[in-house]
């Protein structure tokens, strides 16, 4: 009835407002898709995976025939993969990343992590054979853009990036975001359960993640052999209590031997490690200095955060 028409218009208003809100939230993704489409030559309606495949492999219908497969037992003697399970140096490296923990309370904990572990592993394994260079160019271009080295980025990928690097920060940011999407997509496709051009049929044990995991086991043993404590390892990062420049430098130099670059991300004044995935810590230096960080849902609950903040402010404590 006519007297109810206003309700229909209000419903339509909500629909339009919701659509606008979604667009505003996802606008960066849309701009990135436009960039990917321009680089790949495909339609805007093609998927991110389709754009990524075209950018790296071009029109090759069977790029896997040119891939290089590495038997990790030759690189890491003693490594075994049998019946879907891995073993190395008496440990399970996991099928998606190595995790190690010694729960407890620690002080002066250095958090040191690998910059782009999985992308670096792809490069070090030369996973895509002659196409690995295209992947490396994407990775290096993103790094160059982040460091505002636009002249270097313009020379990569046959100069296709130059048009986005004309001095506009907005366009440069959009390009960097688009390249990040490509980089993040590639690793997932190498280990996907479905057939795709990035997946080598011989790669049954996810060698990209596994190379990093086996390295982290070697690193853990090397640090422990120095008589130092390893509190926590989570995929691409290691936490070492009672940190000193010597300990941090040892980790950095050890990583270089395997082709990985470590960053000393931050130092925790105090840290309580509960289990393999749960900890809370007060940041001493680095990003978020002076803040509490809680990893796991129970520490991120607003009531817990408020309690910790008030407790510390009232008593001047860090525990």
Protein Blocks (a to p, Z undefined) as FASTA:
>chain_A
ZZlmmmmmmmmmmmmmmmmmmmmmmmmmmmmmmmmmmmnopafkbcfklmmmmmmnomaf
blmlmpccddfklmmghiaceehiaceehiaebjnbccdddedddehiacdddehkllmm
mmmnomnommlmmmmmmmmmmmmmmnopaklmmmgghhlmmmmmnopaklmmmmmmmmmm
mmmmmmmmmmccbdcfklcfklmnopmlmmmmmmmmmmmmmmmmnopacfbdghjaccde
hiafklmmmmmmmmmmnopacddfbacfbacdfblmbccdddfbdehihiacdedjklmp
mklmmmmmmmmmmnopaZZ
